[in-house]
């Protein structure tokens, strides 16, 4: 089958949204997108549409698949890779992968990062064949809008945009692409707060506030017990937003704050595996 590769920049956001949703109708975790969410996604995560391939049948012009490529410094990020069900095993996935690899090399990237659903064996196999290596497992957690059963302890200071960004800049650990400083800088609505407990435990939380959802949490314990710090800061968060869903994305599976989430009614929705390909 003859394939043609077109840059996503040739298509409208509405068309890209339709393309993406076509690839997810039978996906392990569907995650459909609206046009508004797609536009926000492209902006917030530095998606370069000129370098993001749309795969079509050369003869019929039928849409077969796509991938999007985020670009930051010497790193690229493959996201939204998908092939329509009827087009799989016809070379479209390989064409999309090769296109983003070529684009990454052309712009001088030193590494390419991606995330894949943990139990998506065909995708894991494809990525491993293309030189990706597993780094860490990432958890996606959710919580229903329920008023917390306890009151938080400690002294709370709100962090608005400038101070929240300063807190993120001080984070000692590597953050995943969706929660990184650049993503927060691009976002329209985010904030956070700092907590200090009587025993000296202190730390902060930065999060995004999107319509009826609080999401993209990033924690750091500066001193003391991480679970105690996170439990009290989450209690405060959910007292403020007790009518809102919570969606905590891309927590490393060994994050010391995780027990606090489960204490407050979060559940594990699914896991992703972070994989990295380095260029010599």
C-alpha positions in Angstrom: 0.0 0.0 0.0 1.3 3.4 -0.9 1.5 5.9 1.9 1.8 9.6 2.0 3.0 11.6 5.0 1.6 15.1 5.5 2.4 17.6 8.3 -0.4 18.1 10.8 0.0 21.9 10.2 -1.9 21.4 6.9 -5.1 20.5 8.9 -7.5 22.4 11.1 -7.8 21.7 14.8 -11.2 20.2 14.1 -9.8 17.9 11.5 -7.0 16.8 13.8 -9.5 16.1 16.6 -11.5 13.9 14.2 -8.4 12.1 13.1 -7.3 11.4 16.6 -10.7 10.2 17.8 -10.9 7.8 14.8 -7.8 6.0 16.1 -9.2 5.6 19.7 -12.5 4.0 19.1 -11.3 0.6 20.3 -8.3 1.7 22.4 -7.5 0.2 25.8 -8.1 3.6 27.4 -10.1 5.5 24.8 -9.5 9.1 26.0 -11.5 11.0 23.3 -10.8 14.7 22.8 -12.9 17.7 21.9 -11.7 20.4 19.6 -11.1 22.8 22.5 -9.1 20.1 24.4 -7.0 19.4 21.4 -6.2 23.0 20.9 -5.2 23.3 24.6 -3.2 20.1 24.3 -1.2 21.4 21.3 -0.5 24.7 23.0 0.3 23.5 26.6 2.6 20.6 25.6 4.6 22.4 22.8 3.3 20.2 20.0 5.1 21.1 16.7 2.5 20.5 14.1 5.0 21.0 11.2 6.9 17.9 12.6 3.8 15.9 13.5 2.9 13.4 10.7 -0.6 12.6 9.3 -0.5 9.3 7.4 -2.9 8.8 4.5 -3.4 6.3 1.7 -1.6 7.6 -1.4 -4.3 6.5 -3.8 -7.6 7.0 -1.9 -6.5 9.9 0.5 -8.0 7.8 3.3 -6.8 8.8 6.8 -4.8 6.0 8.3 -3.0 7.3 11.4 -1.1 10.1 13.1 1.4 11.0 15.7 2.2 14.3 17.4 5.7 15.5 18.4 6.4 17.8 21.3 9.7 19.7 21.1 11.6 21.3 24.0 15.2 22.1 23.8 17.1 18.9 22.8 14.2 16.6 23.7 11.2 15.5 21.7 8.1 13.8 23.0 5.9 11.4 21.0 2.3 11.6 21.9 -1.2 10.7 20.4 0.3 8.1 18.2 -2.7 6.1 16.8 -3.7 4.1 13.8 -7.4 3.5 12.7 -8.5 -0.1 13.4 -9.0 -0.9 9.7 -5.5 0.4 8.9 -3.4 -1.6 11.4 -0.6 -3.9 10.2 -0.4 -2.0 6.9 2.7 0.0 7.6 1.1 3.2 8.9 2.5 2.9 12.4 6.0 2.3 11.2 5.6 5.3 8.8 4.5 7.5 11.7 7.3 6.4 13.9 10.0 6.9 11.2 8.6 10.4 10.5 9.0 11.5 14.1 12.4 9.9 14.4 13.6 11.7 11.3 12.2 15.0 12.5 13.8 14.5 15.9 17.2 13.8 14.3 16.8 16.7 11.9 16.4 19.2 14.7 19.3 17.8 16.7 17.4 16.0 19.5 19.4 14.0 21.9 16.5 11.9 23.2 12.9 11.1 22.4 10.4 10.3 25.2 7.0 8.6 25.1 4.5 7.1 27.4 2.5 3.9 26.7 -0.3 2.2 28.5 1.2 -0.5 30.6 -0.8 -3.4 29.2 -0.6 -2.3 25.5 1.6 -5.1 24.4 1.6 -4.4 20.6 2.7 -0.8 21.3 5.4 -1.9 23.8 6.8 -4.3 21.1 6.8 -1.6 18.5 8.6 0.9 20.7 11.2 -1.7 21.9 12.0 -2.6 18.3 12.6 1.0 17.6 15.2 1.4 20.4 13.1 2.6 23.3 14.0 1.5 26.8 11.7 1.5 29.8 12.5 4.0 32.5 9.7 4.1 35.1 6.0 3.3 35.6 3.6 6.2 36.0 0.3 6.1 37.8 -2.9 7.9 36.8 -5.1 8.4 39.9 -8.7 9.6 40.1 -11.0 10.7 42.9 -14.7 11.5 42.9 -16.0 14.8 44.2 -16.5 13.9 47.9 -16.1 16.2 50.9 -13.1 15.0 53.0 -13.9 13.2 56.3 -11.2 15.1 58.3 -10.0 18.7 58.6 -6.5 19.5 57.5 -3.8 20.5 60.0 -1.1 23.1 59.5 -0.5 26.6 58.2 -1.5 27.2 54.5 0.0 29.8 52.2 -1.5 30.1 48.7 0.8 30.1 45.7 -0.4 32.0 42.7 1.2 32.0 39.3 4.6 33.6 40.0 5.2 31.7 43.3 3.9 28.4 41.9 6.3 28.6 39.1 9.1 29.4 41.5 8.2 26.3 43.5 8.3 24.1 40.4 11.7 25.5 39.4 13.0 24.4 42.9 11.8 20.8 42.4 14.9 18.5 42.8 13.5 15.7 40.6 12.8 15.2 36.9 9.2 15.9 36.0 7.3 14.2 33.2 6.4 16.2 30.1 2.8 16.9 31.1 3.7 18.1 34.6 7.0 19.9 33.7 7.6 23.6 34.3 7.2 24.4 30.6 3.7 22.8 30.6 2.7 24.9 33.7 4.1 28.0 32.1 1.9 27.4 29.0 -1.2 26.6 31.0 -3.9 29.2 31.5 -5.0 28.3 35.0 -2.8 26.8 37.7 -1.9 27.6 41.3 -0.9 25.9 44.5 -0.2 26.2 48.1 2.5 25.6 50.7 1.9 23.9 54.0 3.8 23.9 57.3 2.9 21.6 60.2 3.6 22.0 63.9 6.3 19.3 63.8 8.2 21.2 61.2 7.0 19.1 58.2 6.6 21.4 55.2 6.1 21.2 51.5 4.0 22.4 48.6 1.6 21.4 45.9 1.1 22.9 42.4 -1.9 21.9 40.4 -4.1 22.9 37.4 -7.6 24.1 37.7 -9.7 23.2 34.6 -13.4 23.7 34.6 -14.8 20.9 36.8 -11.5 19.1 37.4 -8.3 19.7 39.4 -5.4 18.0 37.7 -1.7 17.8 36.9 -0.5 17.7 40.6 3.1 18.1 41.5 4.3 17.7 45.1 7.5 18.3 46.9 8.2 17.7 50.6 11.0 20.0 51.8 11.2 18.7 55.3 9.6 15.9 57.3 7.2 13.1 56.5 6.0 13.1 52.8 2.8 11.2 53.5 1.8 13.4 56.4 2.5 16.5 54.3 0.6 15.2 51.3 -2.4 14.0 53.3 -2.9 17.4 54.9 -2.3 19.4 51.7 -4.8 17.1 49.9 -7.4 17.6 52.7 -7.1 21.3 52.2 -7.3 21.0 48.4 -10.5 18.9 48.6 -12.1 21.2 51.1 -11.6 24.0 48.6 -12.9 22.0 45.6 -15.2 19.4 47.1 -17.5 19.5 44.1 -14.8 18.9 41.6 -13.3 15.7 40.2 -9.6 15.1 40.7 -7.2 13.6 38.1 -3.6 13.1 39.3 -1.6 12.2 36.2 1.9 10.7 35.8 3.0 10.0 39.4 6.0 7.8 39.5 5.1 4.5 41.1 7.7 5.0 43.8 6.6 8.5 44.7 6.7 8.8 48.5 3.5 10.8 48.6 1.3 8.1 47.1 -0.1 6.6 50.3 -1.8 9.9 51.1 -3.8 9.7 47.9 -5.2 6.3 48.7 -6.0 7.4 52.3 -8.3 10.1 50.8 -10.2 7.9 48.4 -8.1 8.1 45.2 -8.0 4.9 43.1 -5.5 3.9 40.4 -7.2 4.3 37.0 -4.3 2.9 35.0 -0.6 2.9 34.5 1.7 4.2 31.8 5.3 3.2 31.1 7.7 5.9 30.3 10.2 5.0 27.6 13.2 6.9 26.2 15.2 6.5 23.0 18.6 8.2 23.0 20.5 9.3 19.9 24.2 8.8 19.6 
